[in-house]
Amino acid sequence: MLRFFHRPLLIAKLTYYEYLIKNNKRQSTIEYKIKRIIKEVTGEEIDDIKVFNSGLSTPELSKNGFQATAIYVPKYEEMLIIFRGSERDDISDWFYNYTGIVSGANTSQLDSAFAFIKFLKHSIPNFDLCYKVAAGHSLGGHLAISLELLKGIFQRVYTYNTALPQLKQLRKYDKKYDKKLREYFLEKNLTETNKLQEFTTNYYKKNAHHIYNFVRRNDFVESLNMTVGTFRVGKDIEYPPLLKVFIAPEEYLTQEDTYELDRLFEKFYNRLENKGIPADMVKDMPKEIADEFASLVIEEIKNPIQNQLNLITR
């Protein structure tokens, strides 16, 4: 039996539409367009659907840039939860990309994803019993995979050029995994990221057979996927590249560079936290965020130079 939300074209179209919801602030408009996509792809007209968009239903969860939409079809007792990827003009998403996915320090959007699932459990009586599918592009795929590895909520996960899960974030939530990691490496080599990535992929592999990643290798997101602590999991379904000219990130980023980026963005995140600027406030303080980052970069450049000058003048 073909599950309603096992149709690749339907999932892809709804995942794309998730990016357009920000321009449709009315619940009725969102529901109408989702029904139209369903009919266009399946030929079936389904009037009874329940739609929960995080921006409308739980706006407090979206202050850090998190966006998701749940579509529940009572007729089939199936639910699709779509996690939105990075929006070009949303500083909160890019703040999370670099301080969360790259460095692992920021878990704010992952926390919002947990809270959104909790909201859905209270809103849909048979949430635990219905068939659940997750989908997401880029950052959205990262959230879908991370949530599934930690909570085991979904029967199927589809991602499109996903940003990979970050093992540093998983260590915060999955204490059993963190303990295994520490025991295996005896606390000695927790900075040897390649070995940590391999260990983590193998650890979660048994829980990832139902995760499908649709990938084009020459996509920008791949540059995030070679950073410290990100790891591959699930089944990759690779498509031909779109770009004729593409410089792979490993051609201009060394492993040492990725370690340095990890350190820099973790330091930046902690700097803002210490100054009382949490992830929820980033969107409202773009100038302050830019100024803090510029100050940090200047310090990073100035201090080594000053140390060299001090050595010379001794």
LODRENKE-139363 format. One record per residue (C-alpha): residue number from 1; x, y, z. Coordinates in Angstrom, 3 decimals. Layout:
N
{marmi->NUM | x->X | y->Y | z->Z} .
...
***
This chain:
314
{marmi->1 | x->0.000 | y->0.000 | z->0.000} .
{marmi->2 | x->1.369 | y->3.393 | z->-1.018} .
{marmi->3 | x->1.341 | y->5.778 | z->1.902} .
{marmi->4 | x->-0.178 | y->9.173 | z->1.160} .
{marmi->5 | x->2.996 | y->11.014 | z->2.173} .
{marmi->6 | x->5.358 | y->8.623 | z->0.378} .
{marmi->7 | x->4.903 | y->10.467 | z->-2.925} .
{marmi->8 | x->8.260 | y->12.137 | z->-3.737} .
{marmi->9 | x->6.753 | y->14.839 | z->-5.979} .
{marmi->10 | x->4.124 | y->15.753 | z->-3.397} .
{marmi->11 | x->6.728 | y->16.011 | z->-0.633} .
{marmi->12 | x->9.033 | y->18.114 | z->-2.824} .
{marmi->13 | x->6.288 | y->20.559 | z->-3.835} .
{marmi->14 | x->5.054 | y->20.995 | z->-0.276} .
{marmi->15 | x->8.617 | y->21.465 | z->0.970} .
{marmi->16 | x->9.134 | y->24.197 | z->-1.627} .
{marmi->17 | x->5.822 | y->25.833 | z->-0.687} .
{marmi->18 | x->6.990 | y->26.053 | z->2.935} .
{marmi->19 | x->9.333 | y->28.877 | z->1.845} .
{marmi->20 | x->6.366 | y->30.818 | z->0.424} .
{marmi->21 | x->4.213 | y->30.649 | z->3.535} .
{marmi->22 | x->5.892 | y->33.706 | z->5.060} .
{marmi->23 | x->4.064 | y->35.818 | z->2.473} .
{marmi->24 | x->0.710 | y->34.206 | z->3.345} .
{marmi->25 | x->-0.130 | y->35.215 | z->6.882} .
{marmi->26 | x->-3.704 | y->33.911 | z->6.745} .
{marmi->27 | x->-4.449 | y->30.360 | z->7.836} .
{marmi->28 | x->-7.183 | y->29.985 | z->5.203} .
{marmi->29 | x->-4.780 | y->30.928 | z->2.394} .
{marmi->30 | x->-2.176 | y->28.408 | z->3.545} .
{marmi->31 | x->-4.748 | y->25.615 | z->3.744} .
{marmi->32 | x->-6.178 | y->26.474 | z->0.320} .
{marmi->33 | x->-2.771 | y->26.372 | z->-1.376} .
{marmi->34 | x->-1.784 | y->23.113 | z->0.328} .
{marmi->35 | x->-5.052 | y->21.494 | z->-0.793} .
{marmi->36 | x->-4.409 | y->22.737 | z->-4.327} .
{marmi->37 | x->-0.919 | y->21.188 | z->-4.379} .
{marmi->38 | x->-2.327 | y->17.893 | z->-3.089} .
{marmi->39 | x->-4.977 | y->17.806 | z->-5.814} .
{marmi->40 | x->-2.478 | y->18.816 | z->-8.509} .
{marmi->41 | x->-0.122 | y->15.941 | z->-7.624} .
{marmi->42 | x->-2.495 | y->13.186 | z->-6.506} .
{marmi->43 | x->-5.682 | y->14.093 | z->-8.376} .
{marmi->44 | x->-7.519 | y->13.696 | z->-5.083} .
{marmi->45 | x->-9.544 | y->16.496 | z->-3.543} .
{marmi->46 | x->-9.179 | y->16.418 | z->0.225} .
{marmi->47 | x->-11.206 | y->18.995 | z->2.115} .
{marmi->48 | x->-10.507 | y->17.845 | z->5.644} .
{marmi->49 | x->-6.921 | y->18.698 | z->6.540} .
{marmi->50 | x->-5.426 | y->20.293 | z->9.607} .
{marmi->51 | x->-2.516 | y->22.691 | z->9.129} .
{marmi->52 | x->-0.304 | y->24.069 | z->11.881} .
{marmi->53 | x->2.320 | y->26.648 | z->10.899} .
{marmi->54 | x->4.791 | y->27.549 | z->13.634} .
{marmi->55 | x->4.773 | y->31.226 | z->12.693} .
{marmi->56 | x->1.000 | y->31.401 | z->13.211} .
{marmi->57 | x->0.374 | y->28.716 | z->15.833} .
{marmi->58 | x->3.489 | y->29.138 | z->17.997} .
{marmi->59 | x->5.071 | y->32.504 | z->17.078} .
{marmi->60 | x->7.268 | y->32.490 | z->20.186} .
{marmi->61 | x->9.163 | y->29.502 | z->18.744} .
{marmi->62 | x->10.004 | y->31.410 | z->15.565} .
{marmi->63 | x->11.858 | y->34.325 | z->17.156} .
{marmi->64 | x->15.154 | y->32.520 | z->16.495} .
{marmi->65 | x->14.286 | y->31.912 | z->12.820} .
{marmi->66 | x->12.705 | y->28.471 | z->13.252} .
{marmi->67 | x->9.834 | y->27.754 | z->10.851} .
{marmi->68 | x->7.860 | y->24.574 | z->10.283} .
{marmi->69 | x->4.447 | y->23.473 | z->9.057} .
{marmi->70 | x->2.541 | y->20.322 | z->9.990} .
{marmi->71 | x->-0.126 | y->18.927 | z->7.641} .
{marmi->72 | x->-2.434 | y->16.281 | z->9.079} .
{marmi->73 | x->-4.822 | y->14.297 | z->6.846} .
{marmi->74 | x->-7.443 | y->12.576 | z->9.069} .
{marmi->75 | x->-8.715 | y->10.409 | z->6.188} .
{marmi->76 | x->-5.383 | y->8.558 | z->6.044} .
{marmi->77 | x->-4.231 | y->9.288 | z->9.599} .
{marmi->78 | x->-0.962 | y->10.611 | z->8.209} .
{marmi->79 | x->1.030 | y->13.712 | z->9.018} .
{marmi->80 | x->3.782 | y->15.557 | z->7.186} .
{marmi->81 | x->5.978 | y->17.969 | z->9.127} .
{marmi->82 | x->8.068 | y->20.270 | z->6.945} .
{marmi->83 | x->11.028 | y->22.123 | z->8.441} .
{marmi->84 | x->11.965 | y->25.251 | z->6.525} .
{marmi->85 | x->15.526 | y->25.838 | z->5.385} .
{marmi->86 | x->17.550 | y->29.046 | z->5.553} .
{marmi->87 | x->15.910 | y->32.174 | z->4.233} .
{marmi->88 | x->18.264 | y->34.464 | z->2.380} .
{marmi->89 | x->17.192 | y->37.613 | z->4.240} .
{marmi->90 | x->16.801 | y->36.131 | z->7.732} .
{marmi->91 | x->19.878 | y->36.806 | z->9.854} .
{marmi->92 | x->18.576 | y->34.382 | z->12.511} .
{marmi->93 | x->18.884 | y->31.420 | z->10.146} .
{marmi->94 | x->22.444 | y->32.287 | z->9.184} .
{marmi->95 | x->23.352 | y->32.908 | z->12.800} .
{marmi->96 | x->22.146 | y->29.367 | z->13.573} .
{marmi->97 | x->23.898 | y->27.922 | z->10.511} .
{marmi->98 | x->27.298 | y->29.150 | z->11.653} .
{marmi->99 | x->26.988 | y->29.017 | z->15.440} .
{marmi->100 | x->24.862 | y->25.844 | z->15.438} .
{marmi->101 | x->25.615 | y->23.643 | z->12.444} .
{marmi->102 | x->29.233 | y->24.764 | z->12.059} .
{marmi->103 | x->30.273 | y->25.099 | z->15.712} .
{marmi->104 | x->27.568 | y->23.159 | z->17.568} .
{marmi->105 | x->27.287 | y->25.802 | z->20.298} .
{marmi->106 | x->23.825 | y->27.104 | z->19.357} .
{marmi->107 | x->20.892 | y->24.676 | z->19.701} .
{marmi->108 | x->18.065 | y->27.244 | z->19.664} .
{marmi->109 | x->16.278 | y->26.067 | z->16.495} .
{marmi->110 | x->16.582 | y->22.449 | z->17.575} .
{marmi->111 | x->14.999 | y->23.430 | z->20.895} .
{marmi->112 | x->12.160 | y->25.102 | z->18.962} .
{marmi->113 | x->11.688 | y->21.920 | z->16.911} .
{marmi->114 | x->11.278 | y->19.900 | z->20.131} .
{marmi->115 | x->8.750 | y->22.439 | z->21.431} .
{marmi->116 | x->6.801 | y->22.407 | z->18.144} .
{marmi->117 | x->6.460 | y->18.622 | z->18.338} .
{marmi->118 | x->5.200 | y->18.985 | z->21.913} .
{marmi->119 | x->2.623 | y->21.520 | z->20.683} .
{marmi->120 | x->1.463 | y->19.115 | z->17.956} .
{marmi->121 | x->1.061 | y->16.298 | z->20.483} .
{marmi->122 | x->-1.345 | y->18.474 | z->22.442} .
{marmi->123 | x->-3.163 | y->19.683 | z->19.316} .
{marmi->124 | x->-3.730 | y->16.339 | z->17.557} .
{marmi->125 | x->-5.303 | y->13.653 | z->19.789} .
{marmi->126 | x->-3.872 | y->10.676 | z->17.892} .
{marmi->127 | x->-0.447 | y->12.197 | z->17.240} .
{marmi->128 | x->1.392 | y->9.198 | z->18.680} .
{marmi->129 | x->-0.632 | y->6.699 | z->16.624} .
{marmi->130 | x->-0.701 | y->8.406 | z->13.219} .
{marmi->131 | x->1.889 | y->7.794 | z->10.498} .
{marmi->132 | x->4.419 | y->10.644 | z->10.558} .
{marmi->133 | x->6.772 | y->11.852 | z->7.832} .
{marmi->134 | x->9.325 | y->14.668 | z->8.117} .
{marmi->135 | x->10.850 | y->16.704 | z->5.301} .
{marmi->136 | x->13.218 | y->19.624 | z->4.976} .
{marmi->137 | x->15.650 | y->21.406 | z->2.692} .
{marmi->138 | x->19.080 | y->22.620 | z->3.836} .
{marmi->139 | x->18.741 | y->23.789 | z->7.456} .
{marmi->140 | x->15.294 | y->22.175 | z->7.512} .
{marmi->141 | x->16.803 | y->18.798 | z->6.660} .
{marmi->142 | x->19.329 | y->19.230 | z->9.461} .
{marmi->143 | x->16.488 | y->19.775 | z->11.932} .
{marmi->144 | x->14.443 | y->16.829 | z->10.609} .
{marmi->145 | x->17.375 | y->14.391 | z->10.828} .
{marmi->146 | x->18.584 | y->15.635 | z->14.220} .
{marmi->147 | x->15.090 | y->15.399 | z->15.678} .
{marmi->148 | x->14.650 | y->11.872 | z->14.361} .
{marmi->149 | x->18.008 | y->10.635 | z->15.670} .
{marmi->150 | x->17.238 | y->12.033 | z->19.110} .
{marmi->151 | x->13.523 | y->11.273 | z->19.455} .
{marmi->152 | x->12.609 | y->8.578 | z->16.896} .
{marmi->153 | x->9.326 | y->10.282 | z->16.016} .
{marmi->154 | x->8.984 | y->9.672 | z->12.278} .
{marmi->155 | x->8.378 | y->6.620 | z->10.120} .
{marmi->156 | x->10.081 | y->8.302 | z->7.147} .
{marmi->157 | x->12.356 | y->11.343 | z->6.678} .
{marmi->158 | x->13.047 | y->13.055 | z->3.337} .
{marmi->159 | x->15.686 | y->15.763 | z->2.954} .
{marmi->160 | x->16.850 | y->17.876 | z->0.030} .
{marmi->161 | x->20.489 | y->18.990 | z->-0.044} .
{marmi->162 | x->20.434 | y->18.809 | z->3.697} .
{marmi->163 | x->22.828 | y->20.469 | z->6.075} .
{marmi->164 | x->24.150 | y->17.582 | z->8.142} .
{marmi->165 | x->23.478 | y->16.907 | z->11.823} .
{marmi->166 | x->26.117 | y->18.171 | z->14.257} .
{marmi->167 | x->27.531 | y->15.672 | z->16.753} .
{marmi->168 | x->28.315 | y->18.399 | z->19.296} .
{marmi->169 | x->24.616 | y->19.203 | z->19.492} .
{marmi->170 | x->23.660 | y->15.536 | z->19.826} .
{marmi->171 | x->26.100 | y->15.109 | z->22.707} .
{marmi->172 | x->24.134 | y->17.742 | z->24.616} .
{marmi->173 | x->20.835 | y->15.847 | z->24.320} .
{marmi->174 | x->21.781 | y->12.179 | z->23.949} .
{marmi->175 | x->23.595 | y->11.304 | z->27.170} .
{marmi->176 | x->23.860 | y->7.630 | z->26.235} .
{marmi->177 | x->25.654 | y->8.526 | z->23.000} .
{marmi->178 | x->27.876 | y->11.015 | z->24.813} .
{marmi->179 | x->28.852 | y->8.370 | z->27.373} .
{marmi->180 | x->29.656 | y->5.828 | z->24.641} .
{marmi->181 | x->31.733 | y->8.436 | z->22.838} .
{marmi->182 | x->33.748 | y->9.267 | z->25.951} .
{marmi->183 | x->34.271 | y->5.607 | z->26.811} .
{marmi->184 | x->35.374 | y->4.719 | z->23.289} .
{marmi->185 | x->37.888 | y->7.545 | z->23.009} .
{marmi->186 | x->38.848 | y->7.538 | z->26.713} .
{marmi->187 | x->38.593 | y->11.350 | z->26.742} .
{marmi->188 | x->41.892 | y->11.555 | z->24.855} .
{marmi->189 | x->40.936 | y->12.194 | z->21.270} .
{marmi->190 | x->37.682 | y->14.157 | z->21.422} .
{marmi->191 | x->39.260 | y->16.746 | z->19.132} .
{marmi->192 | x->40.057 | y->14.200 | z->16.414} .
{marmi->193 | x->36.910 | y->15.027 | z->14.528} .
{marmi->194 | x->37.245 | y->12.599 | z->11.625} .
{marmi->195 | x->37.270 | y->9.671 | z->14.037} .
{marmi->196 | x->34.368 | y->11.158 | z->15.988} .
{marmi->197 | x->32.352 | y->11.545 | z->12.800} .
{marmi->198 | x->32.959 | y->7.934 | z->11.773} .
{marmi->199 | x->32.021 | y->6.693 | z->15.246} .
{marmi->200 | x->28.847 | y->8.824 | z->15.281} .
{marmi->201 | x->27.710 | y->7.695 | z->11.821} .
{marmi->202 | x->28.085 | y->4.053 | z->12.879} .
{marmi->203 | x->26.376 | y->4.691 | z->16.221} .
{marmi->204 | x->23.216 | y->6.169 | z->14.682} .
{marmi->205 | x->23.200 | y->4.067 | z->11.500} .
{marmi->206 | x->20.757 | y->1.498 | z->12.881} .
{marmi->207 | x->18.208 | y->4.275 | z->13.477} .
{marmi->208 | x->18.639 | y->5.906 | z->10.064} .
{marmi->209 | x->17.499 | y->3.290 | z->7.526} .
{marmi->210 | x->14.316 | y->5.302 | z->6.867} .
{marmi->211 | x->16.111 | y->8.626 | z->6.233} .
{marmi->212 | x->16.429 | y->9.524 | z->2.534} .
{marmi->213 | x->18.668 | y->12.398 | z->1.422} .
{marmi->214 | x->18.239 | y->13.772 | z->-2.099} .
{marmi->215 | x->21.592 | y->15.365 | z->-2.947} .
{marmi->216 | x->23.285 | y->17.514 | z->-5.590} .
{marmi->217 | x->26.951 | y->17.583 | z->-4.614} .
{marmi->218 | x->27.833 | y->20.979 | z->-6.088} .
{marmi->219 | x->25.383 | y->22.858 | z->-3.899} .
{marmi->220 | x->26.420 | y->25.630 | z->-1.484} .
{marmi->221 | x->25.169 | y->23.583 | z->1.466} .
{marmi->222 | x->28.000 | y->21.110 | z->0.871} .
{marmi->223 | x->30.420 | y->23.747 | z->2.207} .
{marmi->224 | x->28.667 | y->23.496 | z->5.576} .
{marmi->225 | x->28.905 | y->19.723 | z->5.409} .
{marmi->226 | x->32.687 | y->19.542 | z->5.653} .
{marmi->227 | x->32.871 | y->21.485 | z->8.902} .
{marmi->228 | x->33.877 | y->20.136 | z->12.288} .
{marmi->229 | x->31.444 | y->17.673 | z->13.823} .
{marmi->230 | x->28.971 | y->17.217 | z->10.968} .
{marmi->231 | x->28.377 | y->13.626 | z->9.887} .
{marmi->232 | x->26.451 | y->11.743 | z->7.205} .
{marmi->233 | x->23.632 | y->9.387 | z->8.057} .
{marmi->234 | x->20.793 | y->7.796 | z->6.081} .
{marmi->235 | x->20.611 | y->6.888 | z->2.386} .
{marmi->236 | x->21.934 | y->9.411 | z->-0.156} .
{marmi->237 | x->20.175 | y->9.586 | z->-3.525} .
{marmi->238 | x->22.458 | y->11.628 | z->-5.759} .
{marmi->239 | x->21.321 | y->13.718 | z->-8.725} .
{marmi->240 | x->23.451 | y->15.227 | z->-11.531} .
{marmi->241 | x->25.004 | y->18.603 | z->-10.686} .
{marmi->242 | x->23.314 | y->21.783 | z->-11.876} .
{marmi->243 | x->26.325 | y->24.095 | z->-11.863} .
{marmi->244 | x->28.846 | y->23.660 | z->-14.665} .
{marmi->245 | x->31.512 | y->25.568 | z->-12.752} .
{marmi->246 | x->31.767 | y->24.726 | z->-9.077} .
{marmi->247 | x->34.738 | y->24.957 | z->-6.732} .
{marmi->248 | x->34.467 | y->22.250 | z->-4.109} .
{marmi->249 | x->34.931 | y->23.613 | z->-0.559} .
{marmi->250 | x->37.798 | y->21.207 | z->0.149} .
{marmi->251 | x->39.763 | y->23.005 | z->-2.581} .
{marmi->252 | x->39.891 | y->26.225 | z->-0.590} .
{marmi->253 | x->39.193 | y->25.084 | z->2.987} .
{marmi->254 | x->41.729 | y->22.908 | z->4.773} .
{marmi->255 | x->40.881 | y->20.810 | z->7.802} .
{marmi->256 | x->42.764 | y->23.347 | z->9.909} .
{marmi->257 | x->40.512 | y->26.079 | z->8.490} .
{marmi->258 | x->37.406 | y->24.194 | z->9.577} .
{marmi->259 | x->38.768 | y->23.840 | z->13.102} .
{marmi->260 | x->39.446 | y->27.576 | z->13.159} .
{marmi->261 | x->35.926 | y->28.391 | z->11.935} .
{marmi->262 | x->34.505 | y->26.117 | z->14.601} .
{marmi->263 | x->36.489 | y->27.899 | z->17.310} .
{marmi->264 | x->35.652 | y->31.378 | z->15.999} .
{marmi->265 | x->31.889 | y->30.879 | z->15.737} .
{marmi->266 | x->31.682 | y->29.144 | z->19.114} .
{marmi->267 | x->33.536 | y->32.068 | z->20.639} .
{marmi->268 | x->31.176 | y->34.491 | z->18.881} .
{marmi->269 | x->28.091 | y->32.678 | z->20.196} .
{marmi->270 | x->29.427 | y->32.609 | z->23.759} .
{marmi->271 | x->30.402 | y->36.277 | z->23.487} .
{marmi->272 | x->26.802 | y->37.236 | z->22.641} .
{marmi->273 | x->25.391 | y->34.993 | z->25.370} .
{marmi->274 | x->27.673 | y->36.644 | z->27.931} .
{marmi->275 | x->26.413 | y->40.055 | z->26.800} .
{marmi->276 | x->22.798 | y->39.003 | z->27.220} .
{marmi->277 | x->22.005 | y->38.593 | z->23.510} .
{marmi->278 | x->20.332 | y->35.182 | z->23.029} .
{marmi->279 | x->19.430 | y->33.706 | z->19.645} .
{marmi->280 | x->15.837 | y->34.958 | z->20.010} .
{marmi->281 | x->17.063 | y->38.570 | z->19.871} .
{marmi->282 | x->19.404 | y->38.291 | z->16.874} .
{marmi->283 | x->16.749 | y->39.238 | z->14.304} .
{marmi->284 | x->15.956 | y->42.484 | z->16.149} .
{marmi->285 | x->19.597 | y->43.516 | z->16.649} .
{marmi->286 | x->21.379 | y->43.124 | z->13.281} .
{marmi->287 | x->23.650 | y->46.154 | z->13.776} .
{marmi->288 | x->24.721 | y->45.077 | z->17.253} .
{marmi->289 | x->25.377 | y->41.537 | z->16.008} .
{marmi->290 | x->27.483 | y->42.817 | z->13.104} .
{marmi->291 | x->29.429 | y->45.148 | z->15.412} .
{marmi->292 | x->30.165 | y->42.334 | z->17.867} .
{marmi->293 | x->31.375 | y->40.049 | z->15.110} .
{marmi->294 | x->33.583 | y->42.789 | z->13.645} .
{marmi->295 | x->35.058 | y->43.440 | z->17.096} .
{marmi->296 | x->35.775 | y->39.748 | z->17.560} .
{marmi->297 | x->37.507 | y->39.469 | z->14.180} .
{marmi->298 | x->39.607 | y->42.563 | z->14.927} .
{marmi->299 | x->40.641 | y->41.045 | z->18.258} .
{marmi->300 | x->41.526 | y->37.761 | z->16.560} .
{marmi->301 | x->43.766 | y->39.621 | z->14.115} .
{marmi->302 | x->45.189 | y->42.189 | z->16.512} .
{marmi->303 | x->46.193 | y->39.938 | z->19.399} .
{marmi->304 | x->48.570 | y->37.635 | z->17.434} .
{marmi->305 | x->50.154 | y->40.665 | z->15.765} .
{marmi->306 | x->50.620 | y->42.373 | z->19.142} .
{marmi->307 | x->52.205 | y->39.213 | z->20.552} .
{marmi->308 | x->54.667 | y->39.117 | z->17.653} .
{marmi->309 | x->55.548 | y->42.781 | z->18.186} .
{marmi->310 | x->56.138 | y->42.164 | z->21.873} .
{marmi->311 | x->58.538 | y->39.339 | z->21.013} .
{marmi->312 | x->60.427 | y->41.558 | z->18.573} .
{marmi->313 | x->60.797 | y->44.457 | z->21.019} .
{marmi->314 | x->62.084 | y->42.343 | z->23.893} .
***
